[in-house]
Every structure is written in C-alpha cells, then in structure tokens.
Amino acid sequence: MPKKYDIIDRFDGGQNNVSDHRDIAENEAELLEGFVSDIPGQLRTMGKEASQSQTLTGFQSHDAAGLFHTLVDRNRAGTEQETEWLLSVDKDTGIVGVLEYASIGGEPAAGTWNGALSPTMDLGTTSVKGVFHTFDGVVRGCNGNFANGTPKWNGYIKRTKFTGSGAVYTDDEWWVTPPTLAPPLSLAMVDDDNAAVSNLANFTLQIANTMEHAAGEDNYLWKKVFEGAVSYVYDGNQESLLTVSSNNLDNTGLAGDPVLSRGTFALYMTGHTADYNSSNFDKRITHVKFYLREQGTEDWFLQGVYDLDAGGGLPYSETKEDWAYAAAVNGLYWAANTLTNATENFMAEPLMEHTYLTETGHLPSEKAIDIGNSGDGWKASAVLNRQVYLFGVKATDEDGKQIENGDMILVSEPNQPDKFLRGNALISVTGDGDHIVGGLAMADRLFSFKRKSMKVLNIAQSAFIEDETVQEGVDDVDKYILTDYGVVWVNPNGLFLHNGKQYIELFKKRIEGKLEPFIDNDWFNTNIYASGSCGLAYNKYEQQLIISGYTNGKLIIYDLASGSVSYGIGRIGTLSSNFIQDIKGNSLFLADSTNDVVLQKFDFDEQNYTDPKYWGKRKDFGAPGVKKYIYDVVVGYRNSGSLLNDNVELYLDGVSNVLNGTMLAGQNTFVDASYTFSEIFKECESAQVRISSSLQMPSFSVYQTDKQTGILNQTNTKLTWDVEEWDTHGNFAGNTFTPSVAGKYLFTGHVWLESGNIATTNFLVLLLYKNGSKYKEATYKMNGTSNFQGPMLSVTADANGTTDYFELYIHQVTGVTKSTVPASEVSAVKYYTWWQGIGLSTNDVARSSFSVYQDDAGQSGFTSGAYVKTQWDFEEWDINSEFALGAGASNSRFTPTVEGYYYFDAHAWLQTGSITAGDLFALGLFKNGDIYKQAEFMFPGTGNFRGPMLSCTAYANGSGDYFECHLYQLTGGSKSTLPVSEVQPPLSNYTYFQGHLISPADSPMPTFSAYQVDAGQAGILDSTYTKLLFANTEWNVLSDFAGSTFTPTVAGKYLLIGRVWLKVGSIDAGELLSIQVFKNGEQYKQAEIRYAGTGAVLNFEGPMLSVIVDANGTGDYFELYINQWTGVTKNTLTTAEVPVEGNRVYTWFQAVGIGGGISTKLRINHIKINKRILYNARP
C-alpha cells in the first residue's frame, strides 16, 4: 500500500487510562495532562488558579466549608442597592467576615474585605464549619459541627416604632441575632388602664382592661374569668408561641355594675428607654398579639393586634389607636385595641373568630418552633418554593430536649423561614447506621446525602423517597454540587450525576453495550481523592467541573457537555474552603497562607502550563499484527509560549522514539510542524503519538566502586568512575560529561580519601572543570588523622550544548600520594565518592537564573560576630536581569519575578592570617532581610584555605521576595574575603553565589521543605543510623512529604538537600557526624564533618548533603538519616541554643523535582501520522 496520513482531529473524548487500548476511542487519549478538549477539534492548555488580591487576615477556614456567596439589597453602609457578598468564617473564632463587591457582577479583587461584620456575626469558638442560606436578603448561618455556637440571623432592619407617641424610635441598621421566635418573657394583666401600671425596672408587657356598663343592656359574656396570653410577631409574619399571663382577668366580682356589656384592652410596654435600641429588645419584632380564653377552655381567641409602628387595633381592622408615651413612667408606651374615647368602639363581647391555631397553623402547645439556641445547628440548608429545608439537625425536639437527629430534614412553614414545626419534619431512612452530612434542592426534589447513600425525595406534594443510591454517598458538604445537568457528587468510587430522573456514573462509558470505567479508580484515589480530601466546583458558563485534591495541587476537569476528563498538576493551591461561583461565573475558593487565607479563583481560560502532555491512542491503523513503516508525524499547532524543540515522541510497539522537530514560539495562528526520525522510516506494528512541552535535559549519576590510586600531592587529578546509575542522553563518556542540550546544569559531588598520613593542617579540594579549566571548587580542611571526611560540591554551570564539557578533579595536600577510599575500608564506596549532573533548563527558555562572583580584591569589613551582606561585582549570567550587582542596601540582591521554588548555592573563603583552631565561618542565605538557611564550619587550625558550601531551596512569590548572601565569622577581628593575590585566579572559583528557578509555581513538581521542632530530636545513638524527624513544613507541594518521608508521586529526577546540627556538649576534636539520604530504606549517599574542637561553642557546625535522586513516582521513598561518633547518645540542636534563628535555619530537609518541562500556552488541532501498511509489500 502507498504512504497515507492517518489523521487525528478529534480530541473531545478526553483521558481514558483504564480501558484496553483496543477499546480506547479515536477521540480519546491514554493521558491528557494540562490540556482540555472543550473547543471542538482542538486541545488547549488548561486554566489555573489566580489570586484575587484579597487576604483574609487572621482567618483560618474549615477545609470543607466556610465560603458562601449571596446577594442582598443593601451594602454594609446601609445604602439600598443590589449588593454581592462573599462570606467567610474563621474556624477558630467563629467570626464571620464579608467581602463586598464594588459592583454586582464585578470582580472580587475590586471589592472590600471586612474582617468582621458589624455587628458581629459569631457562629462559635471551636472548629467552626460555617453553613449559610439566604431568604429575602437575610443571611442565616450556623456551625455545622454543632459545637460551642449559636445560629445567627443577619439582616438589615429599617422600621419606625411607636409612631404618634412623641418618642419615636427608628431602626435603620444591620442587625445580628439568633434566628429564634422567642415569645415575650412575661405578661401581667391589670384592671383599668393606668391604675396598676408601675414604674418597672425591667422590660415587660402588661394588658390593662377597661370595662363599662351600658344601661338597659343585659350581656353576661364579659362576666367570666379569662386567661390572657400574648405573642410576638417577627419580620411581619412569623408568630411566636404564647406567653400566658401570670394572673387572670376576673370580671365576676367587680363592684358596681352587675352587668358588664363592653370593654377595651390596652397594651403597656414599659422598661428602660434605651431598651428599644439595644439587644434587650429584638428589632425583628414587628407586632404583639393579645389572646383571651375563658378559664377551663382550650382555644385562645385573638382580641387585639399591636403594630409597633402604627399602634393597636382589633384583628384585621385598618383602624389603629396611636401609641402614647409617658416618660415619667420609665419609658411607658401604650396603645389600645379599640378607640378608648369612643364608646361605640368598645368591644360588646369577647372576639371569638380568630384562634391561635387559625392564625399560625399550629397549636400553642408546641414545645419548639424554631432553631436558634446554643448548640443548635444543621449540616446543610436549601431554599425552595419559599420554604427552607435544614438537613441533619441538632435542635430541641417535640419533648423539649435538645438532640442531634442525623436522619431529620426540618421544613419551614411557607414564607416563614425561621419557623420549623417538629411534626412536619421529613425523616430519611433510620436505623441504617448512617447520618445526613448534607443536602440540596433541585426543582421539586430534595437530595439528601449520607456517608453511604444518597436519597432523592420528591416534595411536589406529600414527600416520598423517589430514588436512592447505595454505597454512593459523600463524607462532607464540599463533595456535591448543583449543575445545569443535575446534582453531581464525588466519592472514592468516582463521579456521579442525578438529573432528577436517573443516576449516572460519569467515569463510565458504554462499550459494546456494557458500562465500563474509563478512569482508573486506584489512580483517581491516589492522585485526586487523596486521604478523603477532595473539593468539587462547577462553572456554568464553561459547563465544566473541577475535582481537586485539597493539598496536593492535582485536579481533574470534567466537561459535562462532552463527558471528557483532563488531568492537571499544580494548577491549584492548598484549598482551605469549599468552592463557590459568583454572579460573573468566577469559581472561587480560599487558600492557606500561613496564619491567613487568601481568596483565589480558578480561571478556566487558556493559561500557560509547564509540560502539558497528550498520549494518544495506540494505533494499529486497522491492521493488527501487520508491519507498518512510519515516516514522520505532522502536528498542527498554535504556540503562544516558548520555543519547543524535539517535543514529540512516537512509541513504536511500546518503545520511545524522540522525533526531530520544532514548534516555534509566538506562533498565534495554526501551522504545521513536521517531526522526523534520523532515519527515513521505522518499522512497527503499532504507534502512539506523545506530545509534551518537555525536552528531557541530559542527566547522569556515577560513582566509584573501589579506590582510585595515584592522586599526587598538590596536584589536580581527574577522578575516574566505574559505574553509571543513569546517563539519560548518553552524554557521559570517558569520565567526562558533554551535555548535548544547551542550558543551565546542576552538579553535585563528594569524595573520600583513604586513611593514613592525614593531619589537621591537611586539606582536600573538589574541583569542577569546564573545558579543561578549573571552574568552581569546594575545600575541606582535615580535622584529625582519620580519613572519614571529605568535601561536598554543589554548583551550577552553563553549557552550550555542543562543545562544552565537564570533569571532576581532586586536589589533596597531605605531603604524600594518596588514593580515594577503597572498598576495604567502607561498606560501599558508592555512598562516599560520587558525581552527578542534571540540566535545569534550556537556554531557549528564559527561566530565572544567575551566577555572580567577587572582584579580585575581595571584600573587606566583615565584623566578627555579625552577619554582613556579601557584595557581588560580576555576573556570569543573569537571565532575566533580576540580580543587582554592587554595594548598597538594595544591591547584591536577587529579586526573582517568577513565582516558584529556587535552588541556591554559595561558597566563600576568608583571607589568611589571624585564624585559630575553633574559629567559626558561616554563610547564610537571607530572605527578605532575615536569615533563612545557613552552612558553616569551624577552622581546625591556622590556615584559611577552607570555606563553607551552602546549598538550599527557597520559595519566592515573584512579586517582592528577595535573597542575599551574608557572611558571618567569629575570629575576634575584622576580616576580608579571599583576594586573588592569595590564590590562583580567577576568584570566581572560590567566592560565588548562584540561584536558579527549578520548579515554577504554575505547574510544580513535588517539592517540600521541612525542619525540626524547637526541642530538637532526642535519642541519636552513637554509631547508629537514626532517621531524622521533621514535624514542621514550610511548604509541601502535592503533599508527598509525610511521616518525615518523601514519596514523590511524579516520576523523575529530584534534588534532595539536608542539613543537621547536634546539641552542644560532649564533643571532642576529630569526632564524626554524618548525614545520609536513604532510598527505599537503604543508604544512598552521604556527607559528613569532623569536629574542630570541644565545648559549648566549638561544636556549632554540621554537615550538608546535596544529592540528585531518581524516583519512579509510584513507590520510591526517601528519608534523611544521621550517624554520630561521639561515644554518647546525643540530641539534635534545640532552639534554646539558637533562639533567634531556630531549627528552620540549622536542621532541615528539602526536595524539589527537577523538570525539563517548558511553560507554554499551546493548542493542537490535528495530528497526522505518515505511515505505510506493509501487508506483503516492500517499501
């Protein structure tokens, strides 16, 4: 058959990482990382989080909840206008704060954050989980954990009270109160109007009755004993239970007229004048109702309605009696139910038309009708058809006892959002060993979630369970959401949808009539639903879901329209709340930031992604088992990012073949890029295209297995290597590394000499050579006669990718010819004498990086006992012009403009003279003016030819964080750094400072930084390998550091750096302290020191280890160990010994993934594989 292109131009199937490759559809991919397929016929790089410049200072949010979006009719200033809010709850104090948008439908970044509402809305004090709903512009909230809190009502009240009285109150403010419908505290009834009204000290209600006889009438309806009761009405229509008068109205024995024919009732409200403008009087109260019943009867009949604004009147009468005011009687207000100065308006008989039952719809004997007491709460809430539904409730039950009912859904009365009759509760299935954790409403259905099940309740008429799922519930409120397609929820078994009619498993598709999963469940739980922490978000405009781990930065984007899945790493930070969506469609959440939280949004628009990956279907081109010739691959692309070289692989029968080709930078229209083999064609049965933005940088790791002899005294000798651990590009040969890709490279190395003929004045130098000349070095001064010690070198260098080459040399000054350590002296030479190198970035990518050094004269003025900033005079490189050379407060400083995780190394020498054994010399990396990490050594003798090597990683925010190198020396006098007159030039070999962006924040590899607690670690046995423990983390991107063990979940190369100090005391000169990286429980690499002296001062030094490791991403793990030979059990350093800096500076463990990926904004619209099916033909 002739050559023919096989064309892939549909990608909307997304990722399918579980089906047999023969079942993967043409529009699916085995891996879709960093790409989404929501544009027909295209792949594009996915969005990522974006800061909204809103920091919630002092707030810590509950992982699963605490963020709520709502609309209200007034802003915080009380101005009447449509207003958009975000509410957040501090989980430790229960205080609710509000972010008020500058305009409805605007961006939250332009809003104003109020750290605490005024008046304060406080939901509790311990592990507060805010749950909110809004009804008619009033926000109601509670602590969903039910502990140490009271639900709250937060709304704006604008009303007048006591109009016409001459002492009018006006409420015009935000008001916060429990959402209770509390009845009046007490009621007293008195005969006649003012006769028995006293100057009461406390707020109270009194009903005063006036009765008179009408001559010639014979009406005995009033001549009885009556009981009286009053209720409050809240918000105009929510009536409380009744408070019965402490005394009865006895009309049977009144003197004078034996016949009673008509009467009137006046309500007296008395108390301190300020009561009506304080918390003593709930501003939500709008009316008081007065009821009577004849003693011994059951029904209460309404006699009067007292509007706190308009005054008193008969039920449903438009005629009102204005309020009157008597200041002399301690703020006495009163109004009657009829006009007292008009006889014809007196009540001829008690009113018998409207009962409490007909007014409220329930009996006054109810034990509880609201939820607002201390400890009350609900797990979730929903508003539907002017009713509120509370899921999983703790409240007072029908017997008056406060209980938690995990099977109950309380339903409010229509248009009465705070009235919940216990008898109307909906009860989910009981006795199932489970409880409600949340719920929501859709159309005329409620969705009630338990941990093990979900039930659909049809509430169109009488509620009934219409559908349910078994073993498919959720464990918290952040794992379900309402979408335009129905209710979606996530759990360890996958992603699910209920559209009101049927239940759908979204991670399954139909293959040959059978539902089969297309997302591997183990992969999903490892990468997304890690440790049960997973959040769910929906964007209605994109019709996409985000399923995100809370702490590992990984997520899935599920496109509801196409049913496709895309995978992302590092697109989202550490979640500390649920997701919400605002009016504009922003998907918002809160992220941790030390003691604060910051507001973030997930931007679904196309964004740069570091190393997006497309692994297409393995194709046999319809001819399984038949040989094919593959000639080239053509990719239609649009690249708004950096230049991409050789970024297409073709897996032929499962074997990788890197193709040669280029995607140009700044290509804003679609063009074709051709990728070819070095040969004309390759033969295979199946082919799979893999596209990324990464060009894997060359990397190697080599070591010795036995001694290398002939290392002459005071001579630079090239080290030779027996074993390669890896050599990714075949660039290591003849003990020389010649990288084939231009870029910046990191080198680490360590060496030991054989024992014997070593004195304290001897020293050993490790030198990196570039193109046959010395480039950088690290020097180690021997502390005693033993050989078990050696220098650690860690340095970056630039390579042109064609001719530049690197070697590792040794220089020893012992007076005799030496060998490196032989196998006969140690358990494994590979732990002690080794060399590694890896590319950090290509020169095609402007990734932040610098290398600087001092001029030949060195730098003077280093005062003893003080940190002094090191001045840098020359640059080897400064890729993005982020390093300021020279003297001055803001000079000799690196201020990176890209957020991410950076590697730093530094080395320095002091000038000769005035140095004695035990003097200290340290290098410190300062971040934003404070010491961050440090390395040091103690001089063993009078010579100066030794200096500390500092290596560490640090996070930079890209918007202000800056870094400097400071020198500290304790010799008793002022010193200078080494001048070129004392050593062989150039000075850049000896005193230098370097930094490089390794892992950008927009798509980082796993990385962490951990340090020990203030008390250090006890029980470090003599001559025993002891694992170091790290309880504190500075960062832990992708959450791969746990239990003091780093288990990276992404395969690749990693830089591990560790450092340790021992506690002072019981240390003698020459005693050894070593530090080791263990891989999978076995020693891998080591570095060490020998102490220079004794006492409380002379042991302030510790070894530093910098090593490159290879991790498979599925199980390889790494730990940091210590071994010490002091003869006694020791502790690591306590903060009490270095109270200012602490163990963050001295005992720490770090790792950062070294990825060759390039950050790009890339689109692909077709892939064409040029192939020929052989059958029986020849090419």
C-alpha positions, 0 to 999 in steps of 0.5 A: 500500500502507498504512504497515507496520513492517518489523521487525528482531529478529534480530541473531545473524548478526553483521558481514558487510562483504564480501558484496553487500548483496543477499546480506547476511542479515536477521540480519546487519549491514554493521558491528557495532562494540562490540556482540555478538549472543550473547543471542538477539534482542538486541545488547549492548555488548561486554566489555573488558579489566580489570586484575587488580591484579597487576604483574609487576615487572621482567618483560618477556614474549615477545609470543607466549608466556610465560603458562601456567596449571596446577594442582598439589597443593601451594602454594609453602609446601609445604602439600598442597592443590589449588593454581592457578598462573599462570606467567610468564617474563621474556624477558630473564632467563629467570626464571620467576615464579608467581602463586598463587591464594588459592583454586582457582577464585578470582580472580587479583587475590586471589592472590600474585605471586612474582617468582621461584620458589624455587628458581629456575626459569631457562629462559635469558638471551636472548629467552626464549619460555617453553613449559610442560606439566604431568604429575602436578603437575610443571611442565616448561618450556623456551625455545622459541627454543632459545637460551642455556637449559636445560629445567627440571623443577619439582616438589615432592619429599617422600621419606625416604632411607636409612631404618634407617641412623641418618642419615636424610635427608628431602626435603620441598621444591620442587625445580628441575632439568633434566628429564634421566635422567642415569645415575650418573657412575661405578661401581667394583666391589670384592671383599668388602664393606668391604675396598676401600671408601675414604674418597672425596672425591667422590660415587660408587657402588661394588658390593662382592661377597661370595662363599662356598663351600658344601661338597659343592656343585659350581656353576661359574656364579659362576666367570666374569668379569662386567661390572657396570653400574648405573642410576638410577631417577627419580620411581619409574619412569623408568630411566636408561641404564647406567653400566658399571663401570670394572673387572670382577668376576673370580671365576676366580682367587680363592684358596681355594675352587675352587668358588664356589656363592653370593654377595651384592652390596652397594651403597656410596654414599659422598661428602660428607654434605651431598651428599644435600641439595644439587644434587650429588645429584638428589632425583628419584632414587628407586632404583639398579639393579645389572646383571651380564653375563658378559664377551663377552655382550650382555644385562645381567641385573638382580641387585639393586634399591636403594630409597633409602628402604627399602634393597636387595633382589633384583628384585621381592622385598618383602624389603629389607636396611636401609641402614647408615651409617658416618660415619667413612667420609665419609658411607658408606651401604650396603645389600645385595641379599640378607640378608648374615647369612643364608646361605640368602639368598645368591644360588646363581647369577647372576639371569638373568630380568630384562634391561635391555631387559625392564625399560625397553623399550629397549636400553642402547645408546641414545645419548639418552633424554631432553631436558634439556641446554643448548640443548635445547628444543621449540616446543610440548608436549601431554599425552595418554593419559599420554604427552607429545608435544614438537613441533619439537625441538632435542635430541641425536639417535640419533648423539649430536649435538645438532640442531634437527629442525623436522619431529620430534614426540618421544613419551614412553614411557607414564607416563614423561614425561621419557623420549623414545626417538629411534626412536619419534619421529613425523616430519611431512612433510620436505623441504617447506621448512617447520618445526613452530612448534607443536602440540596434542592433541585426543582421539586426534589430534595437530595439528601446525602449520607456517608453511604447513600444518597436519597432523592425525595420528591416534595411536589406534594406529600414527600416520598423517597423517589430514588436512592443510591447505595454505597454512593454517598459523600463524607462532607458538604464540599463533595456535591454540587448543583449543575445545569445537568443535575446534582453531581457528587464525588466519592472514592468510587468516582463521579456521579450525576442525578438529573432528577430522573436517573443516576449516572456514573460519569467515569463510565462509558458504554462499550459494546453495550456494557458500562465500563470505567474509563478512569482508573479508580486506584489512580483517581484515589491516589492522585485526586481523592487523596486521604478523603480530601477532595473539593468539587466546583462547577462553572456554568458558563464553561459547563465544566467541573473541577475535582481537586485534591485539597493539598496536593495541587492535582485536579481533574476537569470534567466537561459535562457537555462532552463527558471528557476528563483532563488531568492537571498538576499544580494548577491549584493551591492548598484549598482551605474552603469549599468552592463557590461561583459568583454572579460573573461565573468566577469559581472561587475558593480560599487558600492557606497562607500561613496564619491567613487565607487568601481568596483565589479563583480558578480561571478556566481560560487558556493559561500557560502550563509547564509540560502539558502532555497528550498520549494518544491512542495506540494505533494499529491503523486497522491492521493488527499484527501487520508491519507498518513503516512510519515516516514522520508525524505532522502536528498542527499547532498554535504556540503562544509560549516558548520555543519547543524543540524535539517535543514529540515522541512516537512509541513504536510497539511500546518503545520511545522514539524522540522525533526531530522537530520544532514548534516555534514560539509566538506562533498565534495562528495554526501551522504545521510542524513536521517531526522526523526520525534520523532515519527515513522510516521505522518499522512497527506494528503499532504507534502512539503519538506523545506530545509534551512541552518537555525536552528531557535535559541530559542527566547522569549519576556515577560513582566509584566502586573501589579506590582510585590510586595515584592522586599526587600531592598538590596536584589536580587529578581527574577522578575516574568512575566505574559505574553509571546509575543513569546517563539519560542522553548518553552524554557521559563518556570517558569520565567526562560529561558533554551535555548535548542540550544547551542550558543551565546544569546542576552538579553535585559531588563528594569524595573520600580519601583513604586513611593514613598520613592525614593531619589537621593542617591537611586539606582536600579540594573538589574541583569542577572543570569546564573545558579543561579549566578549573571552574568552581571548587569546594575545600575541606580542611582535615580535622584529625588523622582519620580519613572519614571526611571529605568535601561536598560540591554543589554548583551550577554551570552553563553549557552550550550544548555542543562543545562544552564539557565537564570533569571532576578533579581532586586536589589533596595536600597531605605531603604524600600520594594518596588514593580515594577510599577503597572498598576495604575500608567502607561498606560501599564506596558508592555512598562516599565518592560520587558525581552527578549532573542534571540540566535545569533548563534550556537556554531557549527558555528564559527561566530565572537564573544567575551566577555572580562572583567577587572582584579580585580584591575581595571584600573587606569589613566583615565584623566578627560576630555579625552577619554582613551582606556579601557584595557581588561585582560580576555576573556570569549570567543573569537571565532575566536581569533580576540580580543587582550587582554592587554595594548598597542596601538594595544591591547584591540582591536577587529579586526573582519575578517568577513565582516558584521554588529556587535552588541556591548555592554559595561558597566563600573563603576568608583571607589568611592570617589571624585564624585559630583552631575553633574559629567559626565561618558561616554563610547564610542565605537571607530572605527578605532581610532575615536569615533563612538557611545557613552552612558553616564550619569551624577552622581546625587550625591556622590556615584559611584555605577552607570555606563553607558550601551552602546549598538550599531551596527557597520559595519566592512569590515573584512579586517582592521576595528577595535573597542575599548572601551574608557572611558571618565569622567569629575570629575576634577581628575584622576580616576580608574575603579571599583576594586573588593575590592569595590564590590562583585566579580567577576568584570566581572559583572560590567566592560565588553565589548562584540561584536558579528557578527549578520548579515554577509555581504554575505547574510544580513538581513535588517539592517540600521543605521541612525542619525540626521542632524547637526541642530538637530530636532526642535519642541519636545513638552513637554509631547508629543510623537514626532517621531524622524527624521533621514535624514542621513544613514550610511548604509541601507541594502535592503533599508527598512529604509525610511521616518525615518521608518523601514519596514523590508521586511524579516520576523523575529526577529530584534534588534532595538537600539536608542539613543537621546540627547536634546539641552542644556538649560532649564533643571532642576534636576529630569526632564524626557526624554524618548525614545520609539520604536513604532510598527505599530504606537503604543508604544512598549517599552521604556527607559528613564533618569532623569536629574542630574542637570541644565545648559549648561553642566549638561544636556549632557546625554540621554537615550538608548533603546535596544529592540528585535522586531518581524516583519512579513516582509510584513507590520510591521513598526517601528519608534523611538519616544521621550517624554520630561518633561521639561515644554518647547518645546525643540530641539534635540542636534545640532552639534554646541554643539558637533562639533567634534563628531556630531549627528552620535555619540549622536542621532541615530537609528539602526536595524539589523535582527537577523538570525539563518541562517548558511553560507554554500556552499551546493548542493542537488541532490535528495530528497526522501520522505518515505511515505505510501498511506493509501487508506483503509489500516492500517499501 
